């Protein structure tokens, strides 16, 4: 009967998701809520709604309501279910708010900690902490609170970081919910709730698999990560968390590894630790030309293997975890070698040596991009803001810049670039605020052979060659600076991102009105 019930709830979640998502897509398009590229690290090219989490939480609430009506629980379990509902809805509301209007990383983190603290106060908590593979129990005051908050906030953000390629986060969460349907058996009907979300995520993937028509958004990613965190704590039966919490970590092996390497990389390079970038594993694979579908299916296969390890870890009640961890590490190293990632991972000396020089370049680039964003409030037009951008690009060592907006393009090239000098150009940004291309001289051998030594020395001093790594990082920072500056300019001036939109023009349509009208009133005559 349990299997039949799980199948019924899975079908219910699937039906709700399939019914709600088309409505969300239509409403998003009608109300102008389909977003283009909001940040430089995003990979999609056309506006896509980021409100798919609303369909997933709708499936969650319907399934939860049905379980409350048809699957009675004890008073204590009913209290836990209420905590699960309130905590999940609160964290979804936070992410949904950020999808509609970005609220800043620091504020989001503080609000996540607040929601996790409320869940702790309502009774869902890690009460016993043990050192893995030992019998040592940590009973210091406050550790259970810190452990609970850290666990919930970490999973919340981890799922959000996974959401970098179409279908990736949804597929991994579907596997996690399948695991929770097994782990959560007879705990507040979590197995039925997890089964319902398996169906809900299957329906979501129908529209999210490449090419995606809708995204989870921060709301959906926060909700799923937080819910998985709560489920694992409840499934641990408020005792030792070894088996119940380690099992999902196997499924999240790749995101945990990827995020850990990203934090280490950003720390060594002097970048903000929580800054998004395009150096995650899936981005690296995209750069090599691997299609998105193959990347997603490959990560699905990898996650499915570790899902099996998670099942075994829970089934063995944690006894086989050391052996499973060893097997998992072996698999990761073999795959890293096949994908040529292992050389970079283990080149510790080279990374540390390069980071000393890189940190100075990054700090200088961050200062210039912050100045560029601040100068957006003073610029009377995008032409003036573009001149400020050229100044920043020149200071960072770039020789070439090209911006393409709706009403035209602007190209800048440093005057001391002779025709014989090789400039490497790359597209760094494609968004409603412009298609940006940057270029720089790379390598000393790109100078003309017949250039006199004094002139070559002057050119090397004034236009230093950029290494590939410096080019990528400072180029991304500069592109992010332009995106933020142009967005701020449009918001402050209430004008569309066009060169002919200036505060002195009487016939310019305000930006919000232009978006609703598709900018048809601001087309050049």
C-alpha positions in Angstrom: 0.0 0.0 0.0 2.9 2.4 0.7 4.3 2.0 -2.8 0.8 2.6 -4.3 0.4 5.7 -2.1 3.7 7.1 -3.2 2.8 6.5 -6.8 -0.5 8.3 -6.4 1.2 11.3 -4.7 3.8 11.4 -7.4 1.1 11.5 -10.0 -0.6 14.3 -8.1 2.6 16.4 -7.9 3.2 15.8 -11.6 -0.4 16.9 -12.5 -0.1 20.1 -10.5 3.2 21.0 -12.0 2.1 20.4 -15.6 -1.0 22.4 -15.0 0.6 25.4 -13.3 3.8 25.9 -15.3 2.1 26.9 -18.7 0.1 29.5 -16.8 3.3 30.9 -15.1 5.0 31.1 -18.5 2.1 33.0 -20.1 1.7 35.4 -17.2 5.4 36.1 -17.1 5.4 37.0 -20.7 2.3 39.1 -20.4 3.5 41.0 -17.4 7.1 41.4 -18.6 8.6 39.1 -15.9 10.7 37.1 -18.3 14.3 38.1 -17.6 17.2 38.4 -20.0 20.7 38.1 -18.6 20.7 39.5 -15.1 24.4 38.8 -14.5 27.4 38.3 -16.6 27.8 34.6 -15.7 24.3 33.6 -17.1 24.4 31.5 -20.2 20.9 31.9 -21.8 20.4 34.2 -24.8 16.7 35.0 -24.7 14.4 36.2 -21.9 13.3 33.2 -19.8 10.9 33.3 -16.8 12.7 32.6 -13.5 9.5 31.8 -11.6 9.4 28.0 -12.0 9.7 27.6 -8.3 6.1 28.7 -7.9 5.0 25.6 -9.7 7.1 23.3 -7.5 5.9 24.9 -4.3 2.3 24.7 -5.5 2.8 20.9 -5.9 4.4 20.8 -2.5 1.4 22.6 -0.8 -1.2 20.5 -2.6 0.5 17.3 -1.6 1.0 18.5 1.9 -2.6 19.4 2.2 -3.7 16.0 1.0 -1.4 14.2 3.4 -2.8 16.2 6.3 -6.3 15.2 5.4 -5.9 11.6 4.5 -2.8 10.5 6.5 -3.3 11.5 10.1 -0.2 12.0 12.3 0.6 12.5 16.0 0.5 15.9 17.6 4.3 16.1 17.6 4.5 15.1 13.9 1.8 17.7 13.1 3.9 20.4 14.7 6.9 19.3 12.6 4.8 19.4 9.5 3.6 22.9 10.3 7.3 23.9 10.8 8.2 22.4 7.5 5.4 24.3 5.7 6.2 27.7 7.3 9.9 27.4 6.9 9.7 26.3 3.3 7.2 29.0 2.3 9.3 31.7 4.1 12.5 30.7 2.3 10.7 30.5 -1.0 9.2 34.0 -0.5 12.8 35.3 0.1 14.0 33.8 -3.2 10.9 34.8 -5.1 11.4 38.4 -3.9 15.0 38.3 -5.2 13.7 36.9 -8.5 11.5 39.9 -9.0 13.8 42.5 -7.5 17.4 41.6 -6.5 18.0 42.4 -2.8 21.8 41.8 -2.4 23.8 38.8 -1.2 24.4 40.0 2.4 20.8 40.7 3.1 19.7 37.4 1.6 22.2 35.5 3.8 21.0 37.3 6.9 17.4 36.5 6.1 18.3 32.8 5.4 19.9 32.6 8.8 16.8 34.2 10.3 14.5 31.6 8.7 16.8 28.7 9.7 16.8 30.1 13.3 13.0 30.2 13.4 12.9 26.5 12.3 15.4 25.7 15.0 13.3 27.6 17.6 10.2 25.6 16.5 11.8 22.3 17.3 13.4 20.9 14.1 17.1 20.8 15.0 20.2 18.7 15.0 20.3 17.8 18.7 23.3 15.4 18.8 26.6 16.0 16.9 29.1 13.3 16.6 32.6 13.4 15.1 32.4 11.1 11.9 33.7 7.6 12.3 34.1 7.9 16.1 31.9 7.7 19.2 32.8 11.2 20.4 29.6 13.3 21.0 29.9 17.1 20.9 27.8 18.5 23.7 29.1 22.1 23.8 26.4 24.8 24.3 25.2 26.3 21.0 26.8 23.7 18.7 23.4 22.2 17.9 22.1 25.6 16.9 25.1 26.4 14.8 25.0 23.0 13.2 21.4 23.3 12.3 21.6 26.8 10.8 24.8 25.9 8.9 23.2 22.8 7.5 20.0 24.5 6.3 21.7 27.6 4.9 24.4 25.5 3.2 22.0 23.3 1.4 19.8 26.3 0.5 22.7 28.0 -1.3 24.2 24.8 -2.7 21.2 24.0 -4.7 21.1 27.6 -6.0 24.7 27.3 -7.1 23.9 24.1 -9.0 21.3 26.0 -11.1 23.8 27.0 -13.8 22.7 24.9 -16.8 19.2 24.1 -18.1 17.8 21.1 -16.3 20.7 20.6 -13.9 19.4 21.7 -10.5 15.9 20.2 -11.2 17.4 16.8 -12.1 19.6 16.6 -9.1 16.8 17.7 -6.8 14.6 15.0 -8.3 17.2 12.4 -7.4 17.5 13.8 -3.9 13.7 13.6 -3.4 13.8 10.0 -4.6 16.4 9.3 -1.9 14.3 11.2 0.7 11.3 9.1 -0.3 13.3 6.1 0.9 15.0 7.8 3.9 11.9 9.6 5.1 9.6 6.6 5.4 7.3 6.8 8.4 8.6 10.2 9.5 5.8 12.8 9.3 4.7 11.3 6.0 7.9 12.7 4.5 8.0 9.7 2.1 4.7 10.8 0.6 5.7 14.5 0.4 9.0 13.5 -1.2 7.2 11.3 -3.7 4.9 14.2 -4.6 7.8 16.4 -5.2 9.4 13.8 -7.4 6.3 14.1 -9.6 6.4 17.9 -9.4 10.0 18.1 -10.4 9.4 15.6 -13.3 6.8 18.0 -14.6 9.1 21.0 -14.1 11.9 19.3 -16.1 9.4 18.9 -19.0 9.8 22.7 -19.4 13.3 23.1 -18.0 15.3 20.6 -19.9 17.5 22.2 -22.6 16.5 24.5 -24.2 14.7 25.7 -21.0 11.4 27.6 -21.2 11.4 28.3 -17.5 13.9 28.4 -14.7 13.6 27.5 -11.0 14.9 30.9 -10.0 16.2 31.7 -6.6 12.7 31.0 -5.1 12.6 27.4 -6.4 16.3 26.7 -5.6 16.1 28.1 -2.1 12.9 26.2 -1.4 14.2 22.8 -2.6 17.6 23.2 -0.8 15.9 24.3 2.4 13.3 21.5 2.3 15.9 18.9 1.7 17.8 20.2 4.7 14.7 20.0 6.9 13.8 16.5 5.6 17.2 15.1 6.4 17.1 16.5 10.0 13.6 15.1 10.6 14.6 11.8 9.1 17.5 11.5 11.5 14.9 11.1 14.2 16.6 13.9 16.2 19.5 11.6 17.0 22.9 11.1 15.5 22.8 12.5 12.0 25.5 10.3 10.5 23.5 8.1 8.2 20.5 10.3 7.5 22.7 13.4 6.7 25.5 11.7 4.9 23.3 9.9 2.4 22.2 13.2 0.6 25.8 14.4 0.6 26.7 11.6 -1.7 24.1 12.8 -4.2 25.5 16.4 -3.8 29.1 15.2 -4.3 29.7 17.1 -7.5 28.1 20.4 -6.4 30.0 20.2 -3.1 33.3 19.6 -4.9 32.6 22.3 -7.5 31.5 24.9 -4.8 34.5 24.1 -2.6 36.9 24.6 -5.5 35.2 27.8 -6.5 35.5 29.2 -3.0 39.2 28.3 -2.8 39.8 29.7 -6.3 38.1 33.0 -5.5 39.9 33.3 -2.2 43.3 32.8 -3.8 42.5 35.3 -6.5 41.2 38.0 -4.2 37.6 37.8 -5.5 34.6 37.9 -3.3 33.9 34.4 -2.1 30.2 34.4 -3.0 30.7 36.1 -6.4 29.1 34.1 -9.2 31.3 33.4 -12.2 31.6 31.2 -15.3 34.3 28.8 -14.0 32.2 26.1 -12.6 32.6 22.6 -14.0 29.5 22.9 -16.3 30.8 26.2 -17.6 34.2 24.7 -18.3 32.5 21.9 -20.3 30.4 24.4 -22.2 33.6 26.3 -23.2 35.0 23.1 -24.7 32.0 22.9 -27.1 30.1 20.1 -25.3 26.3 20.6 -25.9 24.2 21.4 -22.9 22.1 18.3 -23.2 25.2 16.1 -23.1 26.6 18.0 -20.1 23.3 17.6 -18.2 22.9 13.9 -19.1 26.5 13.3 -18.1 26.0 15.0 -14.7 22.8 13.0 -14.3 24.7 9.8 -14.8 27.4 10.8 -12.3 24.7 11.9 -9.7 22.8 8.6 -10.3 25.9 6.6 -9.4 26.4 8.6 -6.2 22.7 8.3 -5.5 23.3 4.5 -5.4 26.1 5.1 -2.9 23.7 7.3 -0.8 21.1 4.5 -0.7 23.8 2.0 0.4 25.0 4.5 3.1 21.6 4.8 4.6 20.8 1.1 4.3 24.0 0.1 6.1 23.2 2.6 8.8 26.4 4.4 8.2 28.7 1.4 8.7 29.9 1.4 5.1 30.4 5.1 4.8 34.2 5.0 4.9 34.4 2.5 2.1 31.8 4.4 0.1 33.7 7.6 0.5 36.9 6.0 -0.8 35.0 4.6 -3.8 33.5 8.0 -4.5 36.9 9.8 -4.3 38.3 7.2 -6.7 35.5 7.8 -9.2 36.0 11.6 -9.0 39.7 11.4 -9.6 39.3 9.0 -12.6 36.7 11.4 -14.2 38.8 14.4 -13.4 41.7 12.8 -15.2 39.6 12.0 -18.2 38.3 15.6 -18.4 41.8 17.1 -17.9 40.7 18.8 -14.7 43.1 17.0 -12.3 46.2 18.9 -13.5 44.6 22.2 -12.5 43.2 20.9 -9.3 46.6 19.6 -8.0 48.8 22.3 -9.4 48.9 23.9 -5.9 52.3 25.6 -6.2 51.5 27.2 -9.5 48.1 28.4 -8.3 49.6 29.9 -5.2 52.4 31.6 -7.1 50.0 33.1 -9.7 47.5 34.2 -7.0 50.0 36.7 -5.5 50.1 38.7 -8.8 46.5 38.0 -9.6 45.2 39.5 -6.3 46.6 42.9 -7.2 45.1 42.9 -10.7 41.7 41.7 -9.3 41.6 44.4 -6.5 42.4 47.1 -9.1 39.7 45.8 -11.4 37.2 45.7 -8.6 38.0 49.3 -7.7 37.5 50.5 -11.3 34.3 48.6 -11.8 32.9 50.0 -8.5 33.8 53.5 -9.7 32.1 52.7 -13.0 28.9 51.7 -11.3 28.9 54.8 -9.1 29.6 57.1 -12.1 26.3 55.8 -13.7 24.3 58.1 -11.5 26.2 61.1 -12.9 26.2 60.2 -16.6 23.7 62.2 -18.6 23.7 59.5 -21.4 25.0 56.1 -22.2 27.5 57.8 -24.5 29.0 59.4 -21.4 28.9 56.2 -19.5 30.6 54.4 -22.4 33.4 56.9 -22.2 33.9 56.1 -18.5 33.9 52.4 -19.5 36.6 53.0 -22.0 38.7 54.8 -19.3 38.4 51.7 -17.1 39.1 49.3 -19.9 42.3 51.2 -20.8 43.5 51.2 -17.2 43.0 47.4 -17.0 45.2 46.9 -20.1 42.6 46.2 -22.8 43.2 47.5 -26.3 39.8 47.1 -27.8 36.2 47.3 -26.8 32.9 47.1 -28.8 29.4 47.5 -27.5 26.2 46.7 -29.5 23.0 48.3 -28.3 19.6 48.3 -29.9 20.2 51.6 -31.7 23.8 51.1 -32.8 27.3 50.2 -31.8 30.4 51.9 -30.5 34.0 50.7 -31.1 37.1 51.8 -29.3 40.7 50.8 -30.1 43.8 52.2 -28.5 45.6 54.6 -30.9 49.0 53.0 -30.4 47.8 49.6 -31.8 49.5 49.2 -35.1 48.1 46.9 -37.8 50.8 44.3 -37.1 49.8 43.8 -33.5 47.7 40.8 -32.6 44.7 41.4 -30.4 42.7 38.5 -29.0 39.0 39.4 -28.8 36.2 37.7 -26.9 32.5 38.3 -26.3 32.1 38.9 -22.6 28.4 39.8 -22.3 25.2 39.5 -24.2 22.2 41.1 -22.5 19.5 43.8 -23.0 22.2 46.3 -21.8 24.5 45.5 -24.7 26.6 42.8 -26.4 30.1 43.5 -25.2 33.3 42.4 -26.8 36.8 43.1 -25.3 40.2 42.6 -26.8 43.8 42.7 -25.5 47.3 42.0 -26.6 48.4 38.6 -25.3 52.0 37.6 -25.3 55.1 39.6 -26.1 55.6 38.0 -29.5 52.5 39.8 -30.9 54.5 43.0 -31.4 55.6 43.7 -35.0 59.1 42.3 -35.8 60.2 45.6 -37.4 59.3 47.7 -34.4 62.4 49.7 -33.1 63.4 48.6 -29.5 62.6 52.0 -27.9 59.1 52.0 -29.4 58.6 48.3 -28.4 59.6 49.2 -24.9 57.2 52.1 -24.8 54.3 49.9 -26.1 55.1 47.1 -23.6 55.0 49.7 -20.8 51.8 51.5 -21.9 49.9 48.4 -23.2 51.2 45.4 -21.3 50.2 42.0 -22.6 47.5 40.2 -20.6 47.8 36.6 -19.7 44.8 34.4 -20.6 43.8 34.1 -16.9 44.0 37.8 -16.2 42.2 38.6 -19.4 39.3 36.2 -18.4 38.9 37.4 -14.8 39.3 41.2 -15.4 37.2 41.0 -18.6 34.4 39.3 -16.6 34.7 42.0 -13.9 34.6 44.7 -16.4 31.6 43.2 -18.2 29.8 42.9 -14.8 30.7 46.5 -14.1 29.1 47.7 -17.4 26.0 45.5 -16.8 25.5 47.0 -13.3 26.3 50.5 -14.4 24.0 50.4 -17.4 21.2 48.9 -15.3 21.6 51.6 -12.7 21.7 54.3 -15.3 18.4 53.1 -16.8 16.8 52.9 -13.4 17.9 56.3 -12.2 17.1 58.1 -15.5 14.0 56.0 -16.2 15.3 55.6 -19.8 15.9 52.5 -22.0 19.5 51.3 -22.6 20.0 53.2 -25.9 22.6 55.7 -27.0 20.0 58.1 -28.3 18.2 58.1 -24.9 19.4 61.2 -23.0 17.8 63.4 -20.3 17.7 66.3 -22.8 15.4 64.5 -25.3 11.7 65.3 -24.9 10.4 62.4 -27.0 12.1 59.6 -25.0 9.8 57.0 -23.5 10.5 56.1 -19.9 12.3 52.7 -19.5 9.4 50.9 -17.8 6.9 52.0 -20.4 9.3 51.2 -23.2 9.7 47.6 -21.9 5.9 47.2 -21.8 5.7 48.5 -25.4 8.6 46.5 -26.6 10.6 49.8 -27.1 8.7 50.3 -30.3 8.3 54.1 -29.6 12.1 54.6 -29.3 13.2 53.0 -32.6 15.3 55.3 -34.7 13.4 56.9 -37.6 
